[in-house]
Amino acid sequence: MNIQTSETSVVIIGAGMAGLSAAEHLTQNGITSMVVLEAANRYGGRIHTVYFGGQKSLVELGANWIHGGSLGNPVFNLAVQHGLLSGDIKYTEEHNGHFVTSFGSMVEKEMSKKMHGIFQDLEKEMTCLEKYPSDTSIQEFISQREESIVQTINSDERPLVHSMFSYFKNYIEFYEGDSLERISLRNVRDYKVFPGRNVKLPLGYISLLDVIVNSLPEGVLKLNHEVSRINWTGPKCKVSCLNGKVFEADHVILTVPLGVLKKKCTSMFNPSLPRQNLEAIERTGFGRVGKIFLEFERPFWKVGDLKYLHLAWDKAEWEKMKIDPNQWIASVSGFEEVLNNPKVLLGWIAGPHSEYVEKVSDEEIIETCTTCLRRFLNDPSIPRPVRILRSKWCSDPLFGGSYSFLTPNNLPGDIDILATPLPSVTNLRLLFAGEATHPSYFSTTHGARLSGQREASRLVSNA
Ligand SMILES: Cc1cc2nc3c(=O)[nH]c(=O)nc-3n(C[C@H](O)[C@H](O)[C@H](O)COP(=O)(O)OP(=O)(O)OC[C@H]3O[C@@H](n4cnc5c(N)ncnc54)[C@H](O)[C@@H]3O)c2cc1C
């Protein structure tokens, strides 16, 4: 055992946006006796930019957009401060793509526009639904509204509208994070947004974290340090790593994903976490969202025109496929172009199929996606992708999923419990940050950043 008894007063666990923002805030306020322990051999966590699709072409395996491109958003603000948007801000419109059906037809512009409008209205409606009980799932809400909306449409167009709803439901699944029956309407109501549209970082999301890491004192960040045990009694907290190193500190800020806490909350802590924490961890959802990138020899579409291809499935076929694990393609909402990456299409997938597809071979993915594109675009000459890359957030033990959400079982104070230091707010030993601990910006990079700054501020005020 190698005990590090340096002057370390804070151990931060996890070098994602939350942990690194906490370290940055402590540094800016004169607290430099700290270490950031990261299990992986890279920093960033669910921010993971990699090269794919050609020389210097980037893709994001995790976080994609800055949600809410305005200066009040601390992540957008950081990007602006450091010139990372390079004066050429790339905004994304969610509902601007083309609908194609499983019968191989393109939906007419007029109809697409009308349905995009309806979907936008439904999303707005979900944010102000005081009349629904708090345990209503998004599934219940959308199914009810789908039926009533379809009744207002000419009977010959109803099958098409139902099929367009299959895209919308898949889209909401990836946006909210999991199967719609697992997510509470409260998830949409409690989630607050910064004004402004979604923004992409041309140099990759990781460019933001590079800036933070470069501002930290040398030697603070320790990669390949997976924490196995946290002892938070005694005069000092003791943090043990799988590599045999042990760090002692006055305070610990824990930022591991909720997916990790779900698996390890009963084995990681000594003394164990209070019962109310264990119950809040169990009640809060941790989602399943994945990405599949397809690289083609050359684009078979007109670059810039395809934008986002929305897959509209025949209702009966889709409903059968959604409950068959092998039919994971039914949960791919569509394929979209990737910024500055003209040979690559991105397929989003969520829910149980997202977990399942992590286990299937690259060959099966190539085959299934090619068949799907040929069928929906009614074009047997569409080439096979030459390479694919996909995320594996669910099966990665350092994450156990994608991002948090509120389930119908969540109780109103659950997120506050997840964010409250132990043993108490006046005796700060074990502090909690990470996107899942933010009551209104959960599931986002800005929520993660604010949560890290929040816990660091507690320590600064306490110093
Ligand atoms: C597919 C996908 C798409 C997304 N899209 C967006 C988006 O467009 N916009 C947006 O704002 N957000 C998005 N998000 C969410 C966003 O990425 C996260 O909310 C945010 O990055 C979380 O930061 P964090 O610091 O809380 O956690 P993480 O980034 O997960 O950091 C936690 C760190 O803890 C480490 N760790 C785990 N266990 C241990 C251990 N035992 N010891 C030491 N270290 C450990 C992990 O390796 C990780 O580096 C997306 C996420 C996914 C998965």
The ligand as an SDF file (V2000), in Angstrom:
LIG
                    3D

 53 58  0  0  0  0  0  0  0  0999 V2000
  -24.4110    9.6910  -25.9050 C   0  0  0  0  0  0  0  0  0  0  0  0
  -24.4360   10.9250  -25.0370 C   0  0  0  0  0  0  0  0  0  0  0  0
  -24.8190   12.1350  -25.5870 C   0  0  0  0  0  0  0  0  0  0  0  0
  -24.8610   13.2830  -24.7890 C   0  0  0  0  0  0  0  0  0  0  0  0
  -25.1860   14.4760  -25.3670 N   0  0  0  0  0  0  0  0  0  0  0  0
  -25.1180   15.6040  -24.6290 C   0  0  0  0  0  0  0  0  0  0  0  0
  -25.2900   16.8670  -25.2500 C   0  0  0  0  0  0  0  0  0  0  0  0
  -25.4940   16.9660  -26.4680 O   0  0  0  0  0  0  0  0  0  0  0  0
  -25.2210   17.9760  -24.4720 N   0  0  0  0  0  0  0  0  0  0  0  0
  -24.9980   17.9090  -23.1230 C   0  0  0  0  0  0  0  0  0  0  0  0
  -24.9640   18.9640  -22.4580 O   0  0  0  0  0  0  0  0  0  0  0  0
  -24.8090   16.7120  -22.5210 N   0  0  0  0  0  0  0  0  0  0  0  0
  -24.8510   15.5750  -23.2360 C   0  0  0  0  0  0  0  0  0  0  0  0
  -24.6070   14.3700  -22.6590 N   0  0  0  0  0  0  0  0  0  0  0  0
  -24.4460   14.3170  -21.1910 C   0  0  0  0  0  0  0  0  0  0  0  0
  -23.0800   14.8400  -20.7550 C   0  0  0  0  0  0  0  0  0  0  0  0
  -22.0930   14.1790  -21.4960 O   0  0  0  0  0  0  0  0  0  0  0  0
  -22.9150   14.5420  -19.2690 C   0  0  0  0  0  0  0  0  0  0  0  0
  -24.0220   15.0650  -18.5540 O   0  0  0  0  0  0  0  0  0  0  0  0
  -21.6590   15.1590  -18.6700 C   0  0  0  0  0  0  0  0  0  0  0  0
  -20.5490   15.0280  -19.5260 O   0  0  0  0  0  0  0  0  0  0  0  0
  -21.4150   14.4740  -17.3360 C   0  0  0  0  0  0  0  0  0  0  0  0
  -20.2520   14.9890  -16.7050 O   0  0  0  0  0  0  0  0  0  0  0  0
  -19.8810   14.4490  -15.2590 P   0  0  0  0  0  0  0  0  0  0  0  0
  -18.5990   15.0690  -14.8920 O   0  0  0  0  0  0  0  0  0  0  0  0
  -21.0460   14.5870  -14.3590 O   0  0  0  0  0  0  0  0  0  0  0  0
  -19.6920   12.8620  -15.4320 O   0  0  0  0  0  0  0  0  0  0  0  0
  -18.6490   12.0680  -16.3430 P   0  0  0  0  0  0  0  0  0  0  0  0
  -18.2870   12.8400  -17.5380 O   0  0  0  0  0  0  0  0  0  0  0  0
  -19.2250   10.7230  -16.5270 O   0  0  0  0  0  0  0  0  0  0  0  0
  -17.3560   11.9790  -15.4060 O   0  0  0  0  0  0  0  0  0  0  0  0
  -17.2630   11.0450  -14.3800 C   0  0  0  0  0  0  0  0  0  0  0  0
  -15.8650   10.4180  -14.4200 C   0  0  0  0  0  0  0  0  0  0  0  0
  -15.7410    9.4810  -13.3340 O   0  0  0  0  0  0  0  0  0  0  0  0
  -14.8720    8.4450  -13.7640 C   0  0  0  0  0  0  0  0  0  0  0  0
  -15.0320    7.3010  -12.8600 N   0  0  0  0  0  0  0  0  0  0  0  0
  -16.0170    6.3780  -12.8230 C   0  0  0  0  0  0  0  0  0  0  0  0
  -15.7960    5.5100  -11.8160 N   0  0  0  0  0  0  0  0  0  0  0  0
  -14.6410    5.8840  -11.2010 C   0  0  0  0  0  0  0  0  0  0  0  0
  -13.8970    5.3860  -10.1020 C   0  0  0  0  0  0  0  0  0  0  0  0
  -14.3080    4.3280   -9.4100 N   0  0  0  0  0  0  0  0  0  0  0  0
  -12.7530    6.0180   -9.7610 N   0  0  0  0  0  0  0  0  0  0  0  0
  -12.3120    7.1180  -10.4490 C   0  0  0  0  0  0  0  0  0  0  0  0
  -12.9790    7.6220  -11.5050 N   0  0  0  0  0  0  0  0  0  0  0  0
  -14.1420    7.0180  -11.8690 C   0  0  0  0  0  0  0  0  0  0  0  0
  -15.3270    8.1830  -15.1890 C   0  0  0  0  0  0  0  0  0  0  0  0
  -14.3240    7.5210  -15.9270 O   0  0  0  0  0  0  0  0  0  0  0  0
  -15.5810    9.6140  -15.6850 C   0  0  0  0  0  0  0  0  0  0  0  0
  -14.4260   10.1440  -16.3260 O   0  0  0  0  0  0  0  0  0  0  0  0
  -24.5200   13.2120  -23.4270 C   0  0  0  0  0  0  0  0  0  0  0  0
  -24.0970   12.0000  -22.8780 C   0  0  0  0  0  0  0  0  0  0  0  0
  -24.0630   10.8630  -23.6740 C   0  0  0  0  0  0  0  0  0  0  0  0
  -23.6030    9.5780  -23.0660 C   0  0  0  0  0  0  0  0  0  0  0  0
  1  2  1  0
  2  3  1  0
  2 52  2  0
  3  4  2  0
  4  5  1  0
  4 50  1  0
  5  6  2  0
  6  7  1  0
  6 13  1  0
  7  8  2  0
  7  9  1  0
  9 10  1  0
 10 11  2  0
 10 12  1  0
 12 13  2  0
 13 14  1  0
 14 15  1  0
 14 50  1  0
 15 16  1  0
 16 17  1  0
 16 18  1  0
 18 19  1  0
 18 20  1  0
 20 21  1  0
 20 22  1  0
 22 23  1  0
 23 24  1  0
 24 25  2  0
 24 26  1  0
 24 27  1  0
 27 28  1  0
 28 29  2  0
 28 30  1  0
 28 31  1  0
 31 32  1  0
 32 33  1  0
 33 34  1  0
 33 48  1  0
 34 35  1  0
 35 36  1  0
 35 46  1  0
 36 37  1  0
 36 45  1  0
 37 38  2  0
 38 39  1  0
 39 40  1  0
 39 45  2  0
 40 41  1  0
 40 42  2  0
 42 43  1  0
 43 44  2  0
 44 45  1  0
 46 47  1  0
 46 48  1  0
 48 49  1  0
 50 51  2  0
 51 52  1  0
 52 53  1  0
M  END
$$$$
